[in-house]
Each structure stands twice: as structure tokens, then as C-alpha cells.
Amino acid sequence: MAETDAANGKTSGEPIEVRFRGGGFAPRPHRWAGLVLFVVLIAFVQWGTQTGWISSLTLPKPSDVLGTFGELWNSGLLFKHLEPSLTRLVIGAALGASAGVGIGILIGLFSIVRASLVPLVAAIFPIPKIALLPLFVIWFGIDEGSKYALIAFGTFTPTVVATYGAVDNVDRSLIRMGQSFGLSWLSIVRKIVLPGAMPGILSGLRISLAIAIILLVAAEMLGAEYGIGAYILEAGSLYDLERLFAGVVILSLLGVLVSAAIGLIERRLLGWRS
């Protein structure tokens, strides 16, 4: 490629290098950026609480919260609260997400299922799931059944919507191409529709699992002796900010781990996008 001289309109004989731009808008990995921002925020809060610029009645010192974690670890209460919460989250979210993905795929593939279930999903989707907790307690009891049901139901509806929306967004030209090559309906679904819908399904699962964590806390605040939600409720009733923020940090770390797990699945299943 010749370089054009803007002043005289002539071209020089020296070629110039054109940067390759075929990568599109692929994000670059900056693994330490999030950690650096987190450390800066914690250091700022620590400085503010120590100098009195931030009132101790509004935010506890991060060092005190860290000390509370040490007490939880040494006393064994951390695992007593964490184990039932993880069990409830895994069982409830697995039930809701698996059912949601299955129903969403059926809605995306079959017109009769879409016509039957989309109005029902649209009717129950806006209902605040926390408001249904007393009803689930009546149906399933105050023990684990109501907690599983609330988390599963709260995970189910957003997963359904995300899944059939992802199926709808699969490029129809790829489906027509598969039909022109004589692929069977099942092969088209397995090799074209499901891989094409997977990015949208996984994005929906990120939202659904975040909702599941929120509903976990709500469910554990009613009739649970152990669990992160019960721990936060007890700390809040005593106005123990160190314990309260320790519980909030545990939930935040749980959300980070869930997001990291989804990211790992994306890298394994969606390597073809790079």
C-alpha cells in the first residue's frame, strides 16, 4: 500500500503497515485491574474510618471486619452458616435453572409450546418472588422445602426468558444453510441452535444466579437457625456492624465465585467466538 502525501497529492514509494483489526471488539484481559480497584477502595474506607472522616456508625473499619472473619473461622461458625446456605443455593438454583433452560429451549423450538407458555411466563415473571415466601411456607413448610422452592422459582422465570430469547436470536441464515445441506432437525438443533444460543443462555444464568443469592438471604431470614441470611438478620437486630458487613462480604464473595464459574464455563464452551 502506498502512502499518500496530503500536501502535494503524490504518493511515496514506501509502503506503510496497516494494523490488523480482524479481532473485532474482543475485550482484552486485565486480570489485576479488579483487584487493584478493590484494594484501593478498602484502603480508602480504612483511612476514612480511622481519621473520623467516615462515621463508625455508618461503616465499620475493614480491619475490624477482618477480625470478625477470624473469629468466625476460629469458632467454626463460618462453616456452620456457610454449609447450609451453599446447600440451599446449589439445590434451589440447580432445580430452577435446569427447568428454566429446558422450558426456554422448548418455547424457542416449538410454536405450540410458545403460544401456551409465554403468556404464563409473562404473567408470573413480574411477581416479586420474596412476596411469595409466606405462600411457599404454607405449601412446603417452614423447613428446607420452602427455601428450595423460593430459590428455584426465582431462578426459573428469568432463565426461561433469557433462554428462549437466546434461541430466537440465533442467526436464521445458519439454520437455512444447515437445511440446504440436508441436516436433520435434531442435528440443526444440536450443532447450530444450541451453540448459537449458548452465549445468551449463560448471560441469563449470571442474572438468575444473582437473584438466587438474593432470595437465599430472604429465605434464611425466616425460620432458619443457620445460614448467611440468618447471620445477617441476627447481626442487624443487634446493630453489630462488623458482623453485618462480614455477612455482606461473604455474599459478595459468593457472587464473585458464581460469576467466575460462569466465566470458566463460557471459556470452555464458547471458545469458537474468539
C-alpha positions in Angstrom: 0.0 0.0 0.0 1.4 3.4 -1.0 1.4 6.3 1.4 -0.3 9.5 0.0 1.3 12.9 0.6 -1.6 15.2 1.7 0.4 18.3 0.7 1.0 17.6 -2.9 -1.3 14.7 -3.7 1.6 12.4 -4.6 2.4 9.0 -3.3 5.7 7.9 -2.0 7.1 4.6 -2.8 7.4 3.4 0.8 4.7 1.0 2.0 3.1 1.6 5.4 1.9 -1.1 7.8 -1.9 -1.4 8.3 -2.8 -2.7 11.8 -4.8 -5.9 11.8 -8.3 -5.2 13.0 -9.9 -8.5 12.5 -10.4 -9.2 16.2 -13.5 -7.0 16.4 -14.4 -5.8 19.8 -12.8 -8.6 21.7 -12.1 -7.5 25.3 -8.5 -7.6 26.5 -7.8 -9.4 29.8 -6.7 -7.1 32.6 -6.6 -9.6 35.4 -5.2 -7.3 38.1 -7.5 -4.3 37.4 -10.4 -5.5 39.6 -8.1 -6.5 42.5 -6.3 -3.1 42.4 -9.6 -1.2 42.5 -10.8 -3.4 45.3 -7.7 -2.8 47.4 -7.9 1.0 46.7 -11.5 1.1 47.9 -10.7 -0.9 51.1 -7.7 1.3 51.8 -9.8 4.4 51.3 -12.5 3.2 53.7 -9.9 2.2 56.3 -8.3 5.6 56.1 -11.7 7.3 56.3 -12.9 5.4 59.4 -9.5 5.8 61.2 -9.4 9.5 60.7 -13.1 10.0 61.6 -14.0 11.3 58.1 -16.4 8.4 57.8 -18.5 7.8 60.9 -18.2 4.5 62.7 -22.0 4.4 62.9 -22.3 4.1 59.2 -19.3 2.0 58.2 -17.1 -0.3 60.3 -13.3 -0.4 59.8 -12.3 -3.1 57.3 -9.7 -4.3 59.8 -12.5 -4.9 62.3 -14.5 -6.8 59.7 -11.4 -8.9 59.0 -11.1 -9.6 62.7 -14.7 -10.7 62.7 -13.9 -13.2 59.9 -11.1 -14.5 62.1 -13.5 -15.0 65.0 -15.9 -16.8 62.7 -13.2 -19.1 61.4 -11.8 -19.9 64.8 -15.1 -20.6 66.4 -16.3 -22.8 63.5 -19.4 -20.6 63.0 -18.3 -19.7 59.5 -18.9 -23.2 58.1 -22.0 -23.7 60.3 -23.6 -20.8 58.4 -21.9 -21.3 55.1 -22.7 -25.0 54.6 -26.5 -24.8 54.8 -26.5 -21.7 52.6 -24.4 -23.3 49.9 -26.6 -26.5 50.0 -29.8 -24.4 49.7 -28.3 -22.3 46.9 -27.0 -25.2 44.9 -30.1 -27.3 45.1 -32.6 -24.5 44.6 -30.6 -22.9 41.7 -30.0 -26.2 40.0 -33.7 -27.1 40.0 -34.8 -23.7 38.8 -32.0 -23.2 36.2 -32.3 -26.7 34.7 -36.1 -26.4 34.4 -35.8 -22.9 33.0 -33.3 -23.8 30.4 -35.3 -26.8 29.3 -38.6 -24.9 29.1 -36.9 -22.0 27.4 -35.5 -24.3 24.7 -38.9 -25.9 24.1 -40.5 -22.4 23.8 -37.9 -21.4 21.3 -38.2 -24.5 19.2 -42.0 -25.3 19.2 -44.7 -22.8 18.3 -47.4 -24.6 20.3 -45.3 -24.5 23.4 -44.5 -20.8 22.8 -48.2 -19.9 22.4 -49.1 -21.9 25.5 -46.3 -20.9 28.0 -45.1 -17.4 27.0 -48.3 -15.7 28.4 -48.0 -17.7 31.6 -44.3 -16.8 32.0 -45.1 -13.1 31.2 -47.8 -13.2 34.0 -45.6 -14.7 36.7 -42.3 -13.0 35.8 -43.1 -9.6 37.3 -44.3 -11.0 40.6 -41.8 -10.2 43.5 -40.7 -13.7 44.5 -40.0 -12.6 48.0 -43.7 -11.8 48.4 -44.5 -15.5 47.7 -42.4 -16.7 50.6 -45.3 -17.0 53.0 -47.2 -18.9 50.4 -44.3 -21.4 49.9 -44.1 -21.8 53.7 -47.8 -22.8 53.7 -47.3 -25.2 50.8 -43.9 -26.7 51.7 -43.5 -26.0 55.4 -41.1 -23.7 57.2 -38.1 -26.1 56.8 -35.9 -26.6 53.8 -38.7 -27.2 51.3 -39.9 -23.6 51.2 -36.4 -22.3 50.8 -35.6 -24.6 47.9 -38.9 -23.7 46.3 -38.4 -20.0 46.6 -34.9 -20.1 45.2 -35.9 -22.5 42.4 -38.9 -20.4 41.4 -36.9 -17.1 41.5 -34.3 -18.7 39.3 -36.7 -20.3 36.9 -38.5 -17.4 35.3 -35.5 -15.2 34.3 -33.8 -18.3 33.0 -36.8 -19.2 30.8 -36.9 -15.6 29.3 -33.2 -15.5 28.7 -33.1 -19.0 27.1 -36.0 -18.6 24.6 -34.7 -15.1 23.8 -31.3 -16.6 23.0 -32.8 -19.3 20.8 -34.8 -16.6 18.9 -31.6 -14.6 18.3 -29.7 -17.5 16.6 -28.9 -16.4 13.0 -31.6 -17.9 10.8 -29.2 -17.9 7.8 -27.2 -20.6 9.6 -30.3 -22.7 10.1 -31.2 -22.3 6.4 -27.7 -23.3 5.4 -28.0 -26.4 7.5 -31.3 -27.3 5.9 -29.8 -26.7 2.4 -27.1 -29.3 3.3 -29.7 -31.8 4.3 -29.1 -31.8 8.1 -31.8 -33.4 10.2 -33.9 -31.3 12.6 -32.1 -32.8 15.5 -28.7 -32.1 14.0 -29.6 -28.5 13.4 -30.7 -28.1 17.0 -27.6 -29.8 18.3 -25.0 -28.2 16.0 -26.4 -24.8 15.2 -29.2 -23.7 17.5 -27.8 -24.7 20.9 -24.2 -23.5 20.3 -25.6 -20.2 18.9 -27.9 -19.7 21.9 -25.4 -20.6 24.5 -23.9 -17.1 24.9 -27.4 -15.7 25.7 -28.2 -18.7 28.0 -25.0 -18.2 30.1 -25.6 -14.4 30.3 -29.1 -15.2 31.6 -27.7 -17.6 34.1 -25.5 -14.9 35.5 -28.6 -12.8 36.3 -30.6 -15.8 37.5 -27.9 -17.0 40.0 -27.5 -13.4 41.4 -31.3 -13.4 42.0 -30.9 -16.8 43.7 -28.4 -15.4 46.1 -30.8 -12.6 47.0 -33.6 -15.0 47.5 -31.4 -17.3 49.6 -30.9 -14.4 52.1 -34.6 -13.7 52.2 -35.5 -17.3 52.7 -33.0 -17.8 55.5 -34.3 -14.8 57.4 -37.5 -16.7 58.1 -37.2 -19.8 60.2 -33.5 -20.7 59.7 -31.2 -21.2 62.6 -28.0 -21.3 60.5 -27.2 -19.6 57.2 -25.8 -16.4 55.9 -29.2 -14.7 55.9 -29.9 -15.8 59.5 -26.5 -14.5 60.5 -27.1 -11.1 58.8 -30.5 -10.8 60.4 -29.1 -11.5 63.9 -26.3 -9.0 63.4 -28.7 -6.4 62.1 -31.1 -6.8 65.1 -28.1 -6.3 67.4 -26.8 -3.4 65.3 -23.4 -5.2 65.1 -22.0 -3.6 62.0 -18.8 -5.7 62.0 -20.8 -8.9 61.8 -23.3 -7.4 59.5 -20.7 -6.4 57.0 -18.9 -9.7 57.4 -22.1 -11.4 56.2 -22.4 -9.0 53.3 -18.8 -9.6 52.3 -19.5 -13.4 52.3 -22.4 -12.8 50.0 -20.3 -10.7 47.7 -17.6 -13.3 47.6 -20.2 -15.9 46.8 -21.4 -13.8 43.9 -17.8 -13.4 42.6 -17.3 -17.1 42.7 -20.5 -17.8 40.9 -19.6 -15.2 38.2 -16.1 -16.8 37.9 -17.7 -20.2 37.5 -19.9 -19.0 34.7 -16.9 -17.3 33.1 -15.0 -20.6 33.2 -17.9 -22.4 31.5 -18.0 -19.6 28.9 -14.3 -20.0 28.1 -14.8 -23.8 27.8 -18.0 -23.8 25.7 -17.6 -20.6 23.7 -14.0 -20.7 22.5 -15.3 -20.7 19.0 -16.2 -17.0 19.3 -12.5 -15.9 19.5 
